[in-house]
Amino acid sequence: MGGIVASSNKQLSVLISSTFAFTICFAIWMMFAVLGIPLKTQLGLNETEFGLLAATPVLTGSLVRVPLGIWTDRFGGRVVFFWLMMICVVPIYLISYATQFWHFLVLGLFVGLAGGSFSVGTPYVARWFQQERRGFAMGIFGAGNSGSALTKFVAPAIIAGFGWQMLPKVYAAAMFITAMLFWFFSYSDKTHTAAANVPLSEQLKMLKDPRVWRYCQYYSVVFGGYVGLALWMTKYYVAEYGFNLKLAALLAACFSLPGGVLRAMGGWISDKYGAYKVTWAVMWVCWVCFFLLSYPQTNLVVRTVTGDANFHIGLSPWMFTVLLFIVGIAMAIGKASVFKFIGDDFTHNIGAVSGVVGLAGGLGGFFLPIMFGALVDLTGVRSSTFMLLYGTVCVSLVWMYFSFNPRSKSVAQAV
């Protein structure tokens, strides 16, 4: 009985410390969503350049996910997670002394390493739990995505009170303290690591499995879309509705917060109803919401027998926020359901598979803000952001339908 209690205590401690560490890492990974707004004015950036600035950390955080996942399988999540956080401290701090656009881009690449923490924490946490509880555990850990909302609550206040240069200094200190807390409250288990004599080619064999690429596609929508919007929405509120930075960040958090916190609920729902059914439902909800969000602010003149009648068609900021809130919930559930697929199908190499899938999602989060900016520069229509996402979800629904329809019943039962 004592061994069971000790094991249960370790499970809880690993889950809490990992979730907290991931929350801080994600908050720092998303820092340019808010920090980029005063920098855009100071550096005179256009929309595309702002998108590149905001997305640069996402690129590195995506590219390192595969090697980090493999190293986690090999060396254990505790060691890899700790050193990943420590390496990020200095470049975060140096951002406060950057003065030119390229300075921010280069340092942003190093700060982006923090985003790779997902591919470390996911297999690390998953291996501490039995399969019937694994989806819920990974969902709780994934709730660290709410770090995006944390940045939107904290960063505007720091910038308003002390200037933008203070934000990187505070975040560097937070990362260092978090790394120390994680090390002292987490544990290692040698049985959770892959054998040292397993070659890299053996670990990467799963790339031949078509299921991996299917999960990459799903995750590029639910996670890539989440990251892209989390980086873009604060600026969108400022530009579209004329709100100040604090109010814009607060309303943007209405998307980011449920998109992170409710991932645990997504894990529970996926455990209960199966990853296929849940992911399919998520795609449909996003499709409907993006259709409504795509409609630009429009003034319509109708000629009647008594003269011209003027109509305005467009979403109010409150209706816009409600739809974003729904999208945030859907994406939170979808992120968990995709990793339920992985936890069930790739038990022995979760790290490598989650790294590949995380890479696909992260690359989506990198390219989307740049494409958002380019579309606004080209069309002058801010809601083109959601037109792009609407088209992406359309493709995803068609692909998912033809992937599963011939055997949808058997797949739904299997997952």
C-alpha positions in Angstrom: 0.0 0.0 0.0 2.9 2.4 0.9 4.4 1.8 -2.6 1.1 2.6 -4.3 0.7 5.9 -2.3 4.3 6.9 -3.0 3.8 6.2 -6.7 0.5 8.2 -6.7 2.3 11.1 -5.0 5.1 11.0 -7.6 2.5 11.0 -10.4 0.8 14.1 -8.9 4.0 15.9 -8.3 5.3 15.2 -11.8 2.0 16.4 -13.3 1.8 19.6 -11.3 5.4 20.6 -11.7 5.4 19.8 -15.5 2.2 21.7 -16.1 3.4 24.7 -14.2 6.8 24.7 -16.1 5.0 24.3 -19.5 2.7 27.2 -18.6 5.6 29.5 -18.0 7.4 28.3 -21.1 4.3 28.9 -23.2 3.8 32.4 -21.8 7.4 33.2 -22.7 7.0 31.6 -26.1 4.1 33.9 -26.8 5.6 37.1 -25.5 5.9 38.8 -28.9 2.1 38.7 -29.2 2.1 41.7 -26.7 5.7 42.9 -26.8 5.5 43.1 -30.6 2.9 45.9 -30.5 5.1 48.6 -29.1 8.0 47.3 -31.1 5.9 47.6 -34.3 5.5 51.3 -33.6 9.1 51.8 -32.5 10.6 49.9 -35.5 8.1 51.1 -38.1 7.1 47.5 -39.1 4.4 46.7 -41.6 1.9 43.9 -41.1 4.0 41.2 -42.6 7.1 42.2 -40.6 5.0 42.2 -37.4 3.8 38.7 -38.3 7.4 37.5 -38.8 8.5 39.0 -35.5 5.6 37.4 -33.6 6.1 34.0 -35.3 9.9 33.8 -35.1 10.0 32.0 -31.7 7.4 29.6 -33.0 9.7 28.4 -35.8 12.5 27.3 -33.4 10.0 25.9 -31.0 8.6 23.8 -33.8 11.9 22.6 -35.4 13.4 21.4 -32.1 10.3 19.3 -31.2 11.4 16.2 -33.0 14.9 16.0 -31.5 13.6 16.9 -28.1 11.0 14.2 -28.3 13.7 11.7 -29.2 16.0 12.8 -26.4 13.2 12.6 -24.0 12.6 8.9 -25.0 16.4 8.3 -24.6 17.4 10.4 -21.6 14.2 11.1 -19.7 11.9 14.1 -19.5 13.2 15.5 -16.2 16.7 16.2 -17.4 15.8 17.4 -20.9 13.1 19.8 -19.6 15.3 21.3 -16.9 18.2 22.1 -19.3 15.9 23.4 -21.9 14.6 26.0 -19.6 18.0 27.0 -18.3 19.3 27.5 -21.8 16.5 30.0 -22.6 17.2 32.3 -19.6 20.1 34.4 -21.1 18.6 35.0 -24.6 15.3 36.1 -22.9 17.1 38.6 -20.8 19.1 40.0 -23.8 15.9 41.0 -25.6 15.7 44.0 -23.2 18.9 45.4 -24.9 17.9 44.8 -28.5 17.5 47.8 -30.7 17.1 46.6 -34.3 14.7 44.4 -36.1 17.3 41.7 -36.7 18.3 41.7 -33.1 14.8 40.7 -32.1 14.6 38.0 -34.8 17.8 36.4 -33.8 17.1 36.4 -30.1 13.5 35.3 -30.8 14.9 32.1 -32.4 16.7 31.3 -29.2 13.7 32.2 -27.0 11.6 29.9 -29.2 13.4 26.9 -27.7 10.9 27.2 -24.8 8.2 26.1 -27.2 9.8 22.8 -27.6 8.9 22.0 -24.0 5.7 20.5 -25.1 7.4 17.6 -26.8 9.4 17.0 -23.6 6.6 17.2 -21.1 4.0 15.2 -23.1 5.8 11.9 -23.1 7.3 12.6 -19.7 3.9 13.0 -18.1 2.2 10.3 -20.2 4.5 7.5 -19.0 3.6 8.1 -15.4 -0.1 7.2 -16.0 -2.0 4.2 -17.1 -3.6 4.2 -20.6 -7.2 4.8 -19.3 -6.0 8.0 -17.5 -3.4 9.1 -20.0 -5.6 11.2 -22.1 -6.8 13.2 -19.1 -3.2 13.6 -17.7 -1.9 14.8 -21.1 -4.9 17.1 -21.2 -4.0 18.7 -17.9 -0.4 19.1 -18.9 -1.5 20.6 -22.2 -3.6 23.2 -20.3 -0.2 24.9 -19.9 -1.2 26.5 -23.3 -3.0 28.9 -21.0 0.4 30.5 -20.7 -0.6 32.5 -23.7 -3.4 34.0 -21.7 -1.0 34.6 -18.8 1.1 36.8 -21.1 -1.9 38.8 -22.1 -2.8 39.5 -18.5 0.7 40.2 -17.2 2.7 41.7 -20.1 0.5 44.8 -20.8 0.7 45.8 -17.1 4.5 45.4 -17.0 4.9 47.4 -20.3 2.6 50.1 -19.2 4.2 50.5 -15.8 7.9 50.0 -16.6 8.4 50.0 -20.3 8.8 47.2 -22.7 12.4 46.6 -21.7 11.3 45.3 -18.3 9.2 42.5 -19.7 12.2 40.3 -20.9 14.0 40.8 -17.6 10.9 39.6 -15.6 10.4 36.7 -17.9 14.1 35.6 -17.7 13.8 35.6 -13.9 10.5 33.7 -14.1 12.1 31.0 -16.3 15.1 30.5 -14.0 12.9 30.2 -10.9 10.6 27.8 -12.7 13.5 25.6 -13.8 14.6 25.3 -10.1 11.1 24.5 -8.9 10.7 21.9 -11.6 13.9 20.1 -10.7 13.1 19.9 -7.0 9.5 18.7 -7.4 9.8 16.3 -10.4 11.2 12.7 -10.5 12.9 10.3 -12.9 12.1 6.7 -13.7 14.7 4.7 -15.7 12.0 2.3 -17.0 10.4 5.3 -18.9 13.5 5.7 -21.2 14.2 3.9 -24.4 17.1 1.5 -24.5 20.4 3.2 -25.3 21.1 0.7 -28.1 18.0 1.6 -30.0 19.3 3.4 -33.2 17.8 6.7 -34.4 16.5 5.0 -37.5 14.5 2.6 -35.4 12.9 5.5 -33.5 12.0 7.3 -36.7 10.4 4.3 -38.4 7.1 5.6 -37.3 7.4 8.3 -40.0 6.3 5.6 -42.5 3.0 5.2 -40.7 0.3 7.1 -42.5 -1.5 7.7 -39.1 1.4 10.0 -38.1 0.9 12.3 -41.1 -2.9 12.3 -40.5 -2.4 13.4 -36.9 0.1 16.1 -38.1 -2.6 17.5 -40.4 -5.2 17.6 -37.6 -2.8 19.2 -35.2 -1.7 21.9 -37.6 -5.3 23.1 -37.6 -6.1 22.9 -33.9 -2.7 23.9 -32.5 -1.2 25.8 -35.4 -4.5 27.8 -35.6 -4.5 28.4 -31.9 -0.9 29.7 -31.8 -1.4 31.8 -34.9 -4.5 33.5 -33.4 -3.0 33.8 -30.0 -0.1 35.8 -31.6 -2.4 37.9 -33.8 -5.6 38.7 -31.8 -4.2 41.4 -29.5 -3.1 43.4 -32.5 -6.3 42.6 -34.3 -8.4 44.2 -31.6 -6.2 47.2 -31.6 -6.4 47.7 -35.3 -10.0 46.6 -36.0 -11.8 48.1 -33.1 -9.4 50.8 -31.9 -9.0 49.4 -28.3 -5.9 50.2 -26.2 -3.3 47.5 -25.5 -4.7 46.5 -22.1 -8.3 46.0 -23.3 -7.2 44.3 -26.5 -5.0 41.9 -24.6 -7.8 41.2 -22.1 -10.3 40.4 -24.9 -7.7 38.3 -26.7 -7.3 36.3 -23.5 -11.0 35.2 -23.9 -9.7 33.1 -26.7 -6.3 32.1 -25.3 -7.5 31.1 -21.8 -10.2 28.5 -22.7 -7.9 27.4 -25.5 -5.4 26.3 -22.9 -7.2 25.6 -19.7 -10.0 23.4 -21.2 -7.5 21.1 -22.8 -7.8 18.9 -19.7 -11.5 18.6 -20.4 -10.7 17.7 -23.9 -8.6 14.8 -22.6 -11.5 13.5 -20.5 -14.0 13.8 -23.4 -11.6 12.0 -25.7 -11.1 9.2 -23.1 -14.9 8.8 -22.9 -16.0 9.2 -26.5 -12.9 8.4 -28.6 -10.5 10.6 -30.4 -12.1 10.2 -33.8 -15.6 11.5 -32.9 -14.2 14.3 -30.8 -11.8 15.6 -33.5 -14.5 15.4 -36.1 -16.9 17.5 -34.0 -14.2 20.1 -33.3 -13.5 20.6 -37.0 -17.2 21.3 -37.7 -17.4 23.8 -34.8 -14.3 25.7 -36.1 -15.7 25.6 -39.7 -19.0 27.4 -38.7 -17.3 30.0 -36.5 -14.6 30.8 -39.0 -17.3 31.3 -41.7 -19.0 33.9 -39.5 -15.7 35.6 -38.5 -14.6 35.9 -42.1 -17.2 38.4 -43.0 -15.6 41.9 -43.2 -17.1 45.1 -41.9 -19.4 46.1 -44.7 -21.5 49.2 -45.6 -24.3 48.3 -48.0 -26.4 50.8 -49.9 -29.7 49.5 -51.3 -31.7 51.7 -53.7 -35.3 51.7 -52.9 -38.3 53.5 -54.3 -38.0 56.1 -51.5 -34.3 56.6 -51.8 -31.1 54.9 -50.7 -31.2 52.7 -47.6 -27.9 52.2 -45.8 -27.1 49.1 -43.9 -24.0 48.0 -41.9 -23.1 44.4 -41.7 -20.3 43.3 -39.4 -19.6 41.7 -36.1 -19.6 43.9 -33.0 -16.5 43.4 -30.7 -18.6 41.5 -28.2 -20.1 39.1 -30.8 -16.6 38.7 -32.3 -15.3 37.8 -28.8 -18.0 35.2 -28.2 -17.2 33.5 -31.5 -13.5 33.5 -30.6 -14.3 32.1 -27.2 -16.1 29.2 -28.8 -13.2 28.6 -31.2 -10.9 28.6 -28.2 -12.9 25.9 -26.5 -13.1 23.8 -29.7 -9.4 24.0 -30.3 -8.6 23.1 -26.7 -10.6 19.9 -27.0 -9.2 19.2 -30.4 -5.6 19.5 -29.2 -6.3 16.9 -26.5 -8.1 14.6 -28.9 -5.3 14.5 -31.3 -2.8 13.5 -28.6 -5.3 10.9 -27.4 -4.8 9.3 -30.8 -1.0 9.3 -30.3 -1.2 8.0 -26.7 -3.3 5.1 -27.8 -1.5 4.2 -31.0 2.2 4.9 -30.2 2.7 3.9 -26.6 6.3 2.9 -26.9 7.6 6.0 -28.8 5.3 8.8 -27.7 8.2 11.2 -27.6 9.2 10.8 -31.2 5.7 10.8 -32.5 4.6 13.8 -30.4 7.7 15.6 -31.6 6.8 15.1 -35.2 3.1 16.0 -34.7 4.1 19.0 -32.5 6.5 20.1 -35.3 3.6 20.1 -37.8 1.4 22.1 -35.4 4.2 24.5 -34.5 5.0 25.2 -38.2 1.4 26.0 -38.7 1.7 28.5 -35.8 4.8 30.0 -37.5 3.5 30.4 -41.0 0.0 31.6 -40.1 0.9 35.0 -38.5 3.1 35.8 -41.5 0.3 34.8 -43.9 -2.1 36.9 -41.8 0.1 39.9 -42.2 0.7 39.4 -45.9 -3.0 39.0 -46.6 -3.8 42.2 -44.8 -1.0 44.0 -46.7 -2.3 42.7 -50.0 -6.1 43.0 -49.5 -6.5 45.6 -46.8 -9.2 43.4 -45.3 -8.4 42.3 -41.7 -10.9 39.5 -41.6 -8.9 37.8 -44.3 -7.2 36.2 -41.3 -10.4 34.1 -40.8 -10.9 33.5 -44.5 -7.6 31.7 -44.6 -8.5 29.6 -41.5 -11.9 28.8 -42.9 -10.3 27.4 -46.1 -7.8 25.4 -44.0 -10.6 23.8 -42.0 -12.5 23.0 -45.2 -9.5 21.1 -46.5 -9.2 19.4 -43.2 -12.8 18.2 -43.1 -12.6 16.8 -46.6 -9.3 15.0 -45.9 -10.6 13.6 -42.6 -13.9 12.4 -44.3 -12.1 10.5 -47.0 -9.5 9.1 -44.6 -12.1 7.7 -42.2 -15.4 7.3 -44.0 -14.8 3.8 -45.5 -14.2 2.4 -42.1 -15.5 5.1 -39.8 -17.4 2.8 -37.5 -14.5 0.5 -36.9 -12.2 3.4 -36.4 -14.5 5.1 -33.9 -14.8 1.9 -32.0 -11.0 1.3 -32.1 -10.2 4.7 -30.6 
